[in-house]
Amino acid sequence: EVQLLESGGGLVQPGGSLRLSCAASGFTFSSYAMSWVRQAPGKGLEWVSAISGSGGSTYYADSVKGRFTISRDNSKNTLYLQMNSLRAEDTAVYYCAKSSAVVVAATDAHFDYWGQGTLVTVSS
Amino acid sequence: QSVLTQPPSVSAAPGQKVTISCSGSSSNIGNNYVSWYQQLPGTAPKLLIYENNKRPSGIPDRFSGSKSGTSATLGITGLQTGDEADYYCGTWDSSLSANWVFGGGTKLTVL
């Protein structure tokens, strides 16, 4: 059974940093791209970042480019999101999502499994 | 402002049929497969339809998907109260931004 378990969320002041983790199990982690998707309170889904199965290719939404860094440790089956220079508008539930493909930019890719999410609140 | 456009809300009575549209462009829906996600209140999104019209194991055939040009449609027949949820379309966008895009979401109310 595929399981994705996010952790690391919490309350942080504007300008601060936070690192999210997503522990994966139930599948060959290195064979699939992974993404972070967030959802602000009462709002829709917003894709944040993605990384290929090998970790060699990364992609970011314009809203987080230069502030967030996605990475993965395939030996630990864990996905990370390092978030720096946090802003109030980064407040959201952050989900990790497993792609159906090993590369990010696959025309037939979709998110077949999602974690339960971790809440990040940026406030003074 | 989402790259993919969905109606904010739709509603229908139990047992009836509803469709949810998702409009995009040639850089996203026009050249890539569309997937649909169901988000029940207070839960994480769940894959409902992938590759335009395929259903994952466990998704009833009351749910269907289609795509034509730069638009996609989710159809739900035999509506049940348990179908009340937010529905999102999503796809890869091959423009210079090179990113995943979602629709703004559609709230389905089963009256």
gemmi code that builds the backbone of each chain (N, CA, C; Angstrom):
import gemmi

chains = {
    "A": [
        ("GLU", (0.840, -1.193, 0.000), (0.000, 0.000, 0.000), (0.877, 1.244, 0.000)),
        ("VAL", (0.591, 2.142, -0.934), (1.347, 3.388, -1.019), (0.968, 4.302, 0.144)),
        ("GLN", (1.977, 4.833, 0.816), (1.749, 5.796, 1.894), (2.713, 6.966, 1.735)),
        ("LEU", (2.179, 8.162, 1.929), (2.970, 9.393, 1.915), (2.648, 10.141, 3.194)),
        ("LEU", (3.674, 10.412, 4.000), (3.448, 11.036, 5.291), (4.284, 12.296, 5.416)),
        ("GLU", (3.602, 13.454, 5.347), (4.288, 14.739, 5.456), (4.514, 15.115, 6.921)),
        ("SER", (5.561, 15.890, 7.148), (5.842, 16.422, 8.471), (6.647, 17.709, 8.320)),
        ("GLY", (6.783, 18.443, 9.424), (7.614, 19.643, 9.414), (6.857, 20.952, 9.373)),
        ("GLY", (5.543, 20.889, 9.226), (4.774, 22.125, 9.196), (4.716, 22.783, 10.566)),
        ("GLY", (4.235, 24.016, 10.603), (4.125, 24.725, 11.867), (3.991, 26.209, 11.653)),
        ("LEU", (4.108, 26.952, 12.754), (4.009, 28.407, 12.720), (5.411, 29.006, 12.585)),
        ("VAL", (5.567, 29.916, 11.632), (6.863, 30.559, 11.417), (6.625, 32.037, 11.113)),
        ("GLN", (7.552, 32.879, 11.525), (7.419, 34.311, 11.280), (7.775, 34.651, 9.830)),
        ("PRO", (7.222, 35.733, 9.320), (7.602, 36.182, 7.970), (9.106, 36.363, 7.864)),
        ("GLY", (9.671, 35.884, 6.756), (11.109, 35.922, 6.563), (11.828, 34.692, 7.080)),
        ("GLY", (11.109, 33.857, 7.800), (11.709, 32.671, 8.383), (11.817, 31.503, 7.410)),
        ("SER", (12.296, 30.375, 7.933), (12.513, 29.177, 7.128), (11.861, 27.968, 7.772)),
        ("LEU", (11.596, 26.980, 6.925), (10.986, 25.738, 7.382), (11.356, 24.651, 6.386)),
        ("ARG", (11.555, 23.427, 6.868), (11.807, 22.314, 5.960), (10.737, 21.253, 6.147)),
        ("LEU", (10.040, 20.952, 5.059), (9.033, 19.905, 5.068), (9.651, 18.594, 4.599)),
        ("SER", (9.136, 17.495, 5.142), (9.568, 16.164, 4.725), (8.345, 15.347, 4.326)),
        ("CYS", (8.559, 14.384, 3.450), (7.500, 13.462, 3.042), (8.102, 12.071, 2.982)),
        ("ALA", (7.735, 11.228, 3.926), (8.235, 9.860, 3.974), (7.343, 8.963, 3.129)),
        ("ALA", (7.953, 8.277, 2.172), (7.186, 7.447, 1.233), (7.419, 5.965, 1.501)),
        ("SER", (6.395, 5.169, 1.248), (6.518, 3.725, 1.382), (5.511, 3.046, 0.478)),
        ("GLY", (5.751, 1.770, 0.183), (4.810, 1.001, -0.612), (5.066, 1.012, -2.106)),
        ("PHE", (6.140, 1.680, -2.547), (6.489, 1.696, -3.971), (7.982, 1.980, -4.103)),
        ("THR", (8.520, 1.763, -5.299), (9.935, 2.023, -5.547), (10.125, 3.520, -5.733)),
        ("PHE", (10.528, 4.186, -4.670), (10.535, 5.643, -4.597), (11.309, 6.281, -5.746)),
        ("SER", (12.473, 5.747, -6.073), (13.338, 6.376, -7.076), (12.787, 6.264, -8.493)),
        ("SER", (11.744, 5.478, -8.683), (11.176, 5.266, -10.012), (10.102, 6.281, -10.379)),
        ("TYR", (9.828, 7.214, -9.480), (8.740, 8.150, -9.732), (9.112, 9.587, -9.358)),
        ("ALA", (8.659, 10.515, -10.205), (8.771, 11.917, -9.867), (7.831, 12.222, -8.702)),
        ("MET", (8.145, 13.277, -7.983), (7.324, 13.694, -6.843), (7.094, 15.198, -6.918)),
        ("SER", (5.994, 15.630, -6.356), (5.663, 17.058, -6.345), (5.186, 17.495, -4.974)),
        ("TRP", (5.256, 18.796, -4.741), (4.596, 19.452, -3.624), (3.478, 20.311, -4.210)),
        ("VAL", (2.301, 20.187, -3.614), (1.130, 20.962, -4.021), (0.566, 21.589, -2.752)),
        ("ARG", (0.208, 22.872, -2.807), (-0.304, 23.514, -1.606), (-1.723, 24.042, -1.807)),
        ("GLN", (-2.377, 24.277, -0.685), (-3.749, 24.771, -0.715), (-3.931, 25.776, 0.408)),
        ("ALA", (-4.027, 27.053, 0.049), (-4.266, 28.098, 1.034), (-5.665, 27.924, 1.633)),
        ("PRO", (-5.893, 28.416, 2.827), (-7.203, 28.246, 3.479), (-8.355, 28.727, 2.601)),
        ("GLY", (-9.286, 27.835, 2.327), (-10.454, 28.175, 1.521), (-10.189, 28.361, 0.046)),
        ("LYS", (-8.993, 28.025, -0.413), (-8.630, 28.233, -1.816), (-8.404, 26.908, -2.540)),
        ("GLY", (-8.046, 26.996, -3.809), (-7.832, 25.815, -4.623), (-6.415, 25.280, -4.538)),
        ("LEU", (-6.150, 24.257, -5.341), (-4.832, 23.630, -5.366), (-3.853, 24.468, -6.178)),
        ("GLU", (-2.632, 24.570, -5.673), (-1.563, 25.274, -6.389), (-0.324, 24.395, -6.393)),
        ("TRP", (0.123, 23.991, -7.567), (1.360, 23.224, -7.686), (2.534, 24.114, -7.292)),
        ("VAL", (3.467, 23.558, -6.510), (4.586, 24.336, -5.985), (5.908, 23.952, -6.642)),
        ("SER", (6.188, 22.648, -6.675), (7.493, 22.219, -7.150), (7.458, 20.734, -7.473)),
        ("ALA", (8.370, 20.288, -8.324), (8.459, 18.882, -8.686), (9.914, 18.483, -8.884)),
        ("ILE", (10.173, 17.184, -8.724), (11.519, 16.653, -8.892), (11.431, 15.292, -9.562)),
        ("SER", (12.336, 15.012, -10.467), (12.331, 13.739, -11.177), (12.744, 12.604, -10.243)),
        ("GLY", (12.566, 11.387, -10.705), (12.878, 10.222, -9.877), (14.335, 10.173, -9.431)),
        ("SER", (15.225, 10.566, -10.308), (16.654, 10.549, -9.985), (17.066, 11.755, -9.160)),
        ("GLY", (16.233, 12.779, -9.172), (16.573, 14.033, -8.488), (17.326, 14.998, -9.376)),
        ("GLY", (17.583, 14.596, -10.610), (18.396, 15.412, -11.499), (17.690, 16.594, -12.124)),
        ("SER", (16.371, 16.580, -12.125), (15.601, 17.690, -12.709), (14.609, 18.216, -11.690)),
        ("THR", (14.570, 19.530, -11.561), (13.645, 20.164, -10.625), (12.894, 21.293, -11.326)),
        ("TYR", (11.686, 21.543, -10.860), (10.833, 22.569, -11.441), (10.149, 23.319, -10.296)),
        ("TYR", (9.896, 24.616, -10.527), (9.285, 25.445, -9.490), (8.225, 26.364, -10.086)),
        ("ALA", (7.187, 26.624, -9.301), (6.223, 27.659, -9.665), (6.908, 29.010, -9.522)),
        ("ASP", (6.509, 29.967, -10.345), (7.115, 31.293, -10.287), (6.984, 31.913, -8.903)),
        ("SER", (5.901, 31.584, -8.198), (5.629, 32.186, -6.891), (6.627, 31.775, -5.815)),
        ("VAL", (7.383, 30.701, -6.044), (8.321, 30.225, -5.022), (9.756, 30.136, -5.538)),
        ("LYS", (9.943, 30.391, -6.819), (11.267, 30.267, -7.422), (12.262, 31.187, -6.720)),
        ("GLY", (13.418, 30.624, -6.368), (14.444, 31.391, -5.674), (14.302, 31.379, -4.165)),
        ("ARG", (13.167, 30.902, -3.656), (12.943, 30.859, -2.203), (12.819, 29.423, -1.692)),
        ("PHE", (12.235, 28.546, -2.507), (12.034, 27.153, -2.105), (12.995, 26.253, -2.874)),
        ("THR", (13.393, 25.152, -2.230), (14.239, 24.156, -2.877), (13.689, 22.764, -2.606)),
        ("ILE", (13.435, 22.035, -3.675), (12.951, 20.660, -3.555), (14.134, 19.716, -3.675)),
        ("SER", (14.109, 18.636, -2.923), (15.165, 17.635, -3.009), (14.595, 16.300, -2.569)),
        ("ARG", (15.353, 15.254, -2.780), (14.937, 13.926, -2.365), (16.143, 13.097, -1.985)),
        ("ASP", (15.933, 12.152, -1.064), (16.962, 11.193, -0.673), (16.393, 9.822, -0.979)),
        ("ASN", (16.783, 9.252, -2.104), (16.209, 7.977, -2.525), (16.647, 6.831, -1.617)),
        ("SER", (17.724, 6.997, -0.886), (18.155, 5.950, 0.048), (17.269, 5.928, 1.298)),
        ("LYS", (16.610, 7.068, 1.557), (15.722, 7.168, 2.724), (14.251, 7.241, 2.327)),
        ("ASN", (13.978, 7.137, 1.020), (12.595, 7.228, 0.524), (11.886, 8.476, 1.052)),
        ("THR", (12.579, 9.596, 0.996), (12.047, 10.830, 1.566), (12.200, 11.998, 0.606)),
        ("LEU", (11.139, 12.793, 0.525), (11.080, 14.015, -0.275), (11.148, 15.197, 0.678)),
        ("TYR", (11.807, 16.265, 0.244), (11.949, 17.450, 1.090), (11.518, 18.716, 0.350)),
        ("LEU", (11.152, 19.723, 1.130), (10.928, 21.061, 0.588), (11.511, 22.050, 1.581)),
        ("GLN", (12.621, 22.675, 1.199), (13.229, 23.708, 2.028), (12.592, 25.038, 1.636)),
        ("MET", (11.970, 25.714, 2.599), (11.260, 26.958, 2.334), (11.943, 28.097, 3.088)),
        ("ASN", (12.476, 29.055, 2.353), (13.149, 30.222, 2.932), (12.376, 31.488, 2.589)),
        ("SER", (12.706, 32.560, 3.299), (12.073, 33.868, 3.052), (10.568, 33.747, 2.971)),
        ("LEU", (9.996, 33.075, 3.940), (8.561, 32.794, 3.914), (7.737, 34.066, 4.052)),
        ("ARG", (6.607, 34.064, 3.363), (5.681, 35.198, 3.338), (4.311, 34.748, 3.828)),
        ("ALA", (3.492, 35.715, 4.202), (2.144, 35.385, 4.667), (1.371, 34.586, 3.608)),
        ("GLU", (1.601, 34.899, 2.354), (0.871, 34.208, 1.281), (1.341, 32.775, 1.048)),
        ("ASP", (2.363, 32.345, 1.762), (2.787, 30.939, 1.696), (1.999, 30.078, 2.681)),
        ("THR", (1.162, 30.702, 3.499), (0.333, 29.959, 4.446), (-0.597, 29.025, 3.699)),
        ("ALA", (-0.499, 27.735, 4.003), (-1.279, 26.727, 3.273), (-1.045, 25.351, 3.870)),
        ("VAL", (-1.895, 24.420, 3.472), (-1.617, 23.010, 3.694), (-0.757, 22.549, 2.525)),
        ("TYR", (0.355, 21.906, 2.831), (1.276, 21.428, 1.803), (1.143, 19.914, 1.688)),
        ("TYR", (0.807, 19.461, 0.470), (0.680, 18.040, 0.185), (1.870, 17.566, -0.646)),
        ("CYS", (2.370, 16.380, -0.351), (3.275, 15.749, -1.305), (2.441, 14.804, -2.149)),
        ("ALA", (2.793, 14.705, -3.405), (2.028, 13.912, -4.347), (2.969, 13.095, -5.221)),
        ("LYS", (2.625, 11.840, -5.403), (3.427, 10.943, -6.234), (2.968, 11.036, -7.680)),
        ("SER", (3.919, 11.175, -8.582), (3.589, 11.171, -10.004), (3.515, 9.738, -10.516)),
        ("SER", (2.822, 9.581, -11.629), (2.728, 8.267, -12.272), (3.926, 8.016, -13.176)),
        ("ALA", (4.799, 9.008, -13.367), (5.940, 8.902, -14.263), (7.251, 9.205, -13.535)),
        ("VAL", (8.354, 8.763, -14.128), (9.667, 8.999, -13.521), (10.163, 10.415, -13.831)),
        ("VAL", (9.722, 10.958, -14.975), (10.110, 12.323, -15.313), (8.949, 13.260, -14.988)),
        ("VAL", (9.278, 14.506, -14.744), (8.253, 15.468, -14.357), (7.401, 15.877, -15.552)),
        ("ALA", (8.073, 16.222, -16.639), (7.382, 16.766, -17.817), (6.885, 15.670, -18.754)),
        ("ALA", (6.122, 14.761, -18.237), (5.546, 13.684, -19.046), (4.117, 14.065, -19.424)),
        ("THR", (3.804, 13.933, -20.701), (2.484, 14.381, -21.165), (1.354, 13.574, -20.544)),
        ("ASP", (1.648, 12.349, -20.127), (0.597, 11.484, -19.570), (0.691, 11.351, -18.051)),
        ("ALA", (1.497, 12.195, -17.429), (1.669, 12.086, -15.979), (0.450, 12.585, -15.222)),
        ("HIS", (0.249, 12.034, -14.058), (-0.804, 12.491, -13.163), (-0.358, 12.167, -11.745)),
        ("PHE", (-1.072, 12.686, -10.765), (-0.757, 12.438, -9.363), (-1.647, 11.320, -8.858)),
        ("ASP", (-1.079, 10.128, -8.704), (-1.909, 8.986, -8.338), (-2.041, 8.765, -6.834)),
        ("TYR", (-1.143, 9.359, -6.047), (-1.277, 9.266, -4.595), (-0.886, 10.590, -3.952)),
        ("TRP", (-1.604, 10.924, -2.878), (-1.379, 12.170, -2.148), (-1.211, 11.862, -0.663)),
        ("GLY", (-0.393, 12.665, 0.005), (-0.303, 12.575, 1.449), (-1.475, 13.282, 2.103)),
        ("GLN", (-1.496, 13.298, 3.427), (-2.610, 13.912, 4.154), (-2.394, 15.413, 4.358)),
        ("GLY", (-1.178, 15.891, 4.087), (-0.877, 17.309, 4.164), (-0.323, 17.748, 5.512)),
        ("THR", (0.445, 18.837, 5.474), (0.965, 19.447, 6.691), (0.746, 20.957, 6.585)),
        ("LEU", (0.282, 21.562, 7.661), (-0.095, 22.975, 7.635), (1.100, 23.865, 7.960)),
        ("VAL", (1.323, 24.839, 7.092), (2.348, 25.856, 7.306), (1.643, 27.198, 7.493)),
        ("THR", (1.907, 27.852, 8.609), (1.313, 29.156, 8.893), (2.426, 30.178, 9.041)),
        ("VAL", (2.390, 31.204, 8.217), (3.392, 32.261, 8.264), (2.732, 33.511, 8.836)),
        ("SER", (3.110, 33.828, 10.063), (2.467, 34.949, 10.751), (3.360, 35.443, 11.879)),
        ("SER", (3.246, 36.724, 12.163), (4.002, 37.290, 13.277), (3.145, 37.309, 14.541)),
    ],
    "B": [
        ("GLN", (-5.853, 33.763, -10.173), (-6.308, 33.470, -11.539), (-5.644, 32.181, -12.020)),
        ("SER", (-6.437, 31.098, -12.156), (-5.886, 29.821, -12.558), (-5.690, 29.771, -14.073)),
        ("VAL", (-4.689, 28.977, -14.490), (-4.422, 28.804, -15.919), (-5.558, 28.028, -16.582)),
        ("LEU", (-6.119, 27.056, -15.859), (-7.253, 26.281, -16.353), (-8.530, 26.847, -15.725)),
        ("THR", (-9.564, 27.003, -16.552), (-10.796, 27.637, -16.095), (-11.895, 26.619, -15.849)),
        ("GLN", (-12.414, 26.613, -14.627), (-13.536, 25.755, -14.249), (-14.649, 26.627, -13.696)),
        ("PRO", (-15.902, 26.167, -13.791), (-16.987, 26.907, -13.133), (-16.811, 26.787, -11.625)),
        ("PRO", (-17.083, 27.846, -10.863), (-16.901, 27.787, -9.410), (-17.805, 26.768, -8.736)),
        ("SER", (-18.998, 26.591, -9.273), (-19.933, 25.676, -8.631), (-20.911, 25.083, -9.636)),
        ("VAL", (-21.379, 23.888, -9.314), (-22.451, 23.231, -10.056), (-23.323, 22.533, -9.026)),
        ("SER", (-24.563, 22.273, -9.402), (-25.452, 21.572, -8.483), (-26.468, 20.760, -9.271)),
        ("ALA", (-26.958, 19.717, -8.636), (-27.970, 18.863, -9.248), (-28.584, 18.004, -8.148)),
        ("ALA", (-29.701, 17.409, -8.457), (-30.400, 16.589, -7.481), (-29.828, 15.167, -7.472)),
        ("PRO", (-30.035, 14.445, -6.388), (-29.589, 13.043, -6.342), (-30.170, 12.251, -7.490)),
        ("GLY", (-29.324, 11.393, -8.083), (-29.747, 10.589, -9.210), (-29.563, 11.237, -10.558)),
        ("GLN", (-29.360, 12.553, -10.557), (-29.202, 13.273, -11.812), (-27.745, 13.217, -12.295)),
        ("LYS", (-27.511, 13.879, -13.438), (-26.189, 13.920, -14.046), (-25.662, 15.345, -14.032)),
        ("VAL", (-24.348, 15.493, -13.899), (-23.741, 16.818, -13.934), (-22.447, 16.735, -14.728)),
        ("THR", (-22.086, 17.840, -15.365), (-20.791, 17.922, -16.055), (-20.032, 19.136, -15.546)),
        ("ILE", (-18.724, 18.994, -15.479), (-17.834, 20.076, -15.049), (-16.816, 20.304, -16.164)),
        ("SER", (-16.729, 21.524, -16.629), (-15.825, 21.839, -17.735), (-14.492, 22.363, -17.234)),
        ("CYS", (-13.481, 22.223, -18.074), (-12.132, 22.679, -17.754), (-11.528, 23.194, -19.064)),
        ("SER", (-11.287, 24.485, -19.125), (-10.814, 25.097, -20.360), (-9.374, 25.571, -20.221)),
        ("GLY", (-8.569, 25.273, -21.227), (-7.160, 25.654, -21.183), (-6.679, 26.199, -22.502)),
        ("SER", (-5.472, 25.818, -22.878), (-4.874, 26.312, -24.118), (-4.026, 25.216, -24.770)),
        ("SER", (-3.400, 25.571, -25.880), (-2.603, 24.588, -26.610), (-1.360, 24.161, -25.836)),
        ("SER", (-0.886, 24.994, -24.920), (0.332, 24.649, -24.174), (0.043, 23.681, -23.029)),
        ("ASN", (-1.212, 23.526, -22.669), (-1.526, 22.602, -21.570), (-2.504, 21.515, -22.039)),
        ("ILE", (-3.788, 21.747, -21.947), (-4.758, 20.711, -22.322), (-4.603, 20.298, -23.783)),
        ("GLY", (-4.321, 21.251, -24.650), (-4.248, 20.955, -26.074), (-3.193, 19.932, -26.452)),
        ("ASN", (-2.139, 19.784, -25.640), (-1.053, 18.874, -26.001), (-0.657, 17.901, -24.903)),
        ("ASN", (-1.433, 17.843, -23.850), (-1.128, 16.932, -22.744), (-2.401, 16.282, -22.210)),
        ("TYR", (-2.224, 15.165, -21.522), (-3.371, 14.489, -20.946), (-3.878, 15.260, -19.727)),
        ("VAL", (-5.185, 15.133, -19.487), (-5.840, 15.789, -18.356), (-6.185, 14.760, -17.292)),
        ("SER", (-6.024, 15.155, -16.043), (-6.463, 14.322, -14.924), (-7.425, 15.131, -14.064)),
        ("TRP", (-8.260, 14.412, -13.336), (-9.252, 15.043, -12.460), (-9.085, 14.505, -11.042)),
        ("TYR", (-9.306, 15.382, -10.068), (-9.127, 15.045, -8.662), (-10.363, 15.441, -7.869)),
        ("GLN", (-10.739, 14.574, -6.949), (-11.872, 14.830, -6.058), (-11.342, 15.118, -4.667)),
        ("GLN", (-11.814, 16.200, -4.074), (-11.415, 16.524, -2.704), (-12.664, 16.624, -1.830)),
        ("LEU", (-12.890, 15.606, -1.049), (-14.000, 15.621, -0.099), (-13.661, 16.585, 1.032)),
        ("PRO", (-14.652, 17.144, 1.697), (-14.392, 18.133, 2.757), (-13.411, 17.628, 3.801)),
        ("GLY", (-12.367, 18.423, 4.057), (-11.404, 18.108, 5.088), (-10.428, 16.988, 4.773)),
        ("THR", (-10.377, 16.572, 3.506), (-9.468, 15.485, 3.147), (-8.517, 15.903, 2.033)),
        ("ALA", (-7.535, 15.043, 1.762), (-6.588, 15.301, 0.679), (-7.241, 14.990, -0.670)),
        ("PRO", (-6.743, 15.593, -1.733), (-7.272, 15.256, -3.071), (-7.035, 13.787, -3.385)),
        ("LYS", (-7.882, 13.274, -4.277), (-7.813, 11.870, -4.680), (-7.967, 11.805, -6.186)),
        ("LEU", (-7.152, 10.981, -6.845), (-7.229, 10.842, -8.296), (-8.553, 10.200, -8.699)),
        ("LEU", (-9.230, 10.853, -9.662), (-10.535, 10.392, -10.110), (-10.494, 9.891, -11.558)),
        ("ILE", (-9.814, 10.645, -12.406), (-9.695, 10.340, -13.828), (-8.266, 10.676, -14.255)),
        ("TYR", (-7.654, 9.835, -15.074), (-6.338, 10.144, -15.605), (-6.307, 9.882, -17.113)),
        ("GLU", (-5.320, 10.450, -17.765), (-5.176, 10.328, -19.226), (-6.513, 10.591, -19.923)),
        ("ASN", (-7.147, 11.665, -19.545), (-8.392, 12.194, -20.115), (-9.648, 11.420, -19.732)),
        ("ASN", (-9.571, 10.075, -19.772), (-10.818, 9.315, -19.627), (-10.663, 7.973, -18.932)),
        ("LYS", (-9.557, 7.740, -18.275), (-9.346, 6.459, -17.606), (-9.625, 6.581, -16.108)),
        ("ARG", (-10.209, 5.531, -15.556), (-10.528, 5.515, -14.132), (-9.587, 4.582, -13.370)),
        ("PRO", (-9.021, 5.085, -12.263), (-8.206, 4.185, -11.426), (-9.080, 3.084, -10.845)),
        ("SER", (-8.435, 2.028, -10.407), (-9.152, 0.948, -9.765), (-9.933, 1.490, -8.558)),
        ("GLY", (-11.194, 1.082, -8.457), (-12.013, 1.504, -7.331), (-12.900, 2.704, -7.598)),
        ("ILE", (-12.672, 3.399, -8.700), (-13.525, 4.542, -9.057), (-14.692, 4.023, -9.888)),
        ("PRO", (-15.920, 4.256, -9.431), (-17.082, 3.720, -10.158), (-17.251, 4.345, -11.539)),
        ("ASP", (-17.914, 3.599, -12.421), (-18.087, 4.078, -13.794), (-19.122, 5.187, -13.897)),
        ("ARG", (-19.649, 5.646, -12.767), (-20.498, 6.852, -12.771), (-19.670, 8.083, -13.127)),
        ("PHE", (-18.359, 7.963, -12.947), (-17.454, 9.073, -13.239), (-16.808, 8.841, -14.604)),
        ("SER", (-16.801, 9.865, -15.443), (-16.220, 9.738, -16.773), (-15.514, 11.036, -17.152)),
        ("GLY", (-14.567, 10.934, -18.075), (-13.847, 12.112, -18.533), (-13.718, 12.103, -20.035)),
        ("SER", (-13.617, 13.302, -20.601), (-13.415, 13.435, -22.035), (-12.595, 14.685, -22.299)),
        ("LYS", (-12.025, 14.741, -23.505), (-11.238, 15.904, -23.892), (-11.458, 16.186, -25.367)),
        ("SER", (-11.555, 17.462, -25.692), (-11.677, 17.874, -27.081), (-10.918, 19.180, -27.256)),
        ("GLY", (-9.889, 19.151, -28.072), (-9.099, 20.355, -28.305), (-8.434, 20.846, -27.028)),
        ("THR", (-8.793, 22.057, -26.625), (-8.191, 22.648, -25.429), (-9.149, 22.660, -24.243)),
        ("SER", (-10.157, 21.778, -24.272), (-11.101, 21.680, -23.153), (-11.291, 20.231, -22.739)),
        ("ALA", (-11.613, 20.055, -21.474), (-11.901, 18.731, -20.934), (-13.168, 18.808, -20.113)),
        ("THR", (-13.807, 17.651, -19.944), (-15.064, 17.609, -19.200), (-15.094, 16.396, -18.286)),
        ("LEU", (-15.549, 16.619, -17.064), (-15.797, 15.538, -16.114), (-17.303, 15.337, -16.035)),
        ("GLY", (-17.741, 14.101, -16.141), (-19.159, 13.806, -16.026), (-19.409, 12.877, -14.849)),
        ("ILE", (-20.483, 13.149, -14.140), (-20.885, 12.305, -13.023), (-22.366, 11.999, -13.178)),
        ("THR", (-22.693, 10.712, -13.249), (-24.095, 10.299, -13.362), (-24.552, 9.667, -12.051)),
        ("GLY", (-25.854, 9.508, -11.908), (-26.402, 8.895, -10.698), (-25.880, 9.558, -9.432)),
        ("LEU", (-25.987, 10.884, -9.380), (-25.412, 11.644, -8.270), (-25.855, 11.130, -6.906)),
        ("GLN", (-24.881, 11.106, -5.997), (-25.136, 10.701, -4.618), (-24.688, 11.835, -3.698)),
        ("THR", (-25.260, 11.875, -2.497), (-24.866, 12.936, -1.560), (-23.385, 12.844, -1.229)),
        ("GLY", (-22.844, 11.650, -1.271), (-21.421, 11.462, -1.002), (-20.512, 12.004, -2.081)),
        ("ASP", (-21.080, 12.450, -3.198), (-20.282, 13.036, -4.270), (-20.025, 14.524, -4.030)),
        ("GLU", (-20.671, 15.088, -2.999), (-20.446, 16.503, -2.693), (-18.978, 16.715, -2.341)),
        ("ALA", (-18.311, 17.516, -3.150), (-16.868, 17.691, -3.002), (-16.423, 18.804, -3.934)),
        ("ASP", (-15.140, 19.123, -3.849), (-14.504, 20.023, -4.813), (-13.796, 19.156, -5.849)),
        ("TYR", (-13.904, 19.551, -7.106), (-13.296, 18.805, -8.195), (-12.317, 19.701, -8.948)),
        ("TYR", (-11.129, 19.158, -9.214), (-10.073, 19.926, -9.879), (-9.575, 19.187, -11.118)),
        ("CYS", (-9.370, 19.921, -12.194), (-8.684, 19.363, -13.351), (-7.219, 19.783, -13.265)),
        ("GLY", (-6.346, 19.010, -13.904), (-4.930, 19.340, -13.871), (-4.215, 18.750, -15.070)),
        ("THR", (-3.119, 19.378, -15.446), (-2.309, 18.882, -16.551), (-0.955, 19.580, -16.536)),
        ("TRP", (-0.033, 19.068, -17.337), (1.272, 19.704, -17.484), (1.141, 20.841, -18.492)),
        ("ASP", (1.824, 21.941, -18.207), (1.850, 23.071, -19.129), (3.235, 23.151, -19.736)),
        ("SER", (3.293, 23.020, -21.056), (4.579, 22.948, -21.758), (5.114, 24.310, -22.189)),
        ("SER", (4.544, 25.391, -21.658), (5.020, 26.722, -22.029), (6.389, 26.977, -21.412)),
        ("LEU", (6.906, 28.176, -21.571), (8.228, 28.519, -21.032), (8.284, 28.321, -19.516)),
        ("SER", (7.146, 28.505, -18.852), (7.107, 28.321, -17.394), (7.328, 26.866, -16.995)),
        ("ALA", (6.941, 25.933, -17.894), (7.125, 24.492, -17.657), (6.685, 24.092, -16.259)),
        ("ASN", (5.379, 24.025, -16.040), (4.904, 23.648, -14.726), (3.555, 22.940, -14.802)),
        ("TRP", (3.189, 22.359, -13.679), (1.882, 21.751, -13.550), (0.858, 22.852, -13.288)),
        ("VAL", (-0.323, 22.665, -13.853), (-1.383, 23.641, -13.632), (-2.664, 22.935, -13.226)),
        ("PHE", (-3.411, 23.587, -12.349), (-4.707, 23.089, -11.924), (-5.779, 24.117, -12.269)),
        ("GLY", (-7.011, 23.631, -12.396), (-8.133, 24.541, -12.490), (-8.423, 25.108, -11.111)),
        ("GLY", (-9.267, 26.128, -11.067), (-9.582, 26.770, -9.807), (-10.477, 25.947, -8.893)),
        ("GLY", (-10.998, 24.848, -9.425), (-11.848, 23.982, -8.617), (-13.324, 24.279, -8.800)),
        ("THR", (-14.142, 23.238, -8.732), (-15.594, 23.357, -8.846), (-16.243, 22.674, -7.654)),
        ("LYS", (-17.061, 23.412, -6.945), (-17.779, 22.864, -5.792), (-19.077, 22.232, -6.289)),
        ("LEU", (-19.203, 20.916, -6.077), (-20.420, 20.207, -6.466), (-21.350, 20.090, -5.267)),
        ("THR", (-22.561, 20.573, -5.441), (-23.583, 20.445, -4.413), (-24.669, 19.515, -4.925)),
        ("VAL", (-24.965, 18.491, -4.136), (-26.046, 17.566, -4.477), (-27.244, 17.963, -3.619)),
        ("LEU", (-28.227, 18.551, -4.280), (-29.353, 19.172, -3.584), (-30.270, 18.153, -2.903)),
    ],
}
model = gemmi.Model(1)
for chain_id, residues in chains.items():
    chain = gemmi.Chain(chain_id)
    for i, (resn, *xyz) in enumerate(residues, 1):
        res = gemmi.Residue()
        res.name, res.seqid = resn, gemmi.SeqId(i, " ")
        for name, pos in zip(("N", "CA", "C"), xyz):
            atom = gemmi.Atom()
            atom.name, atom.element = name, gemmi.Element(name[0])
            atom.pos, atom.b_iso = gemmi.Position(*pos), 0.0
            res.add_atom(atom)
        chain.add_residue(res)
    model.add_chain(chain)
structure = gemmi.Structure()
structure.add_model(model)
structure.setup_entities()
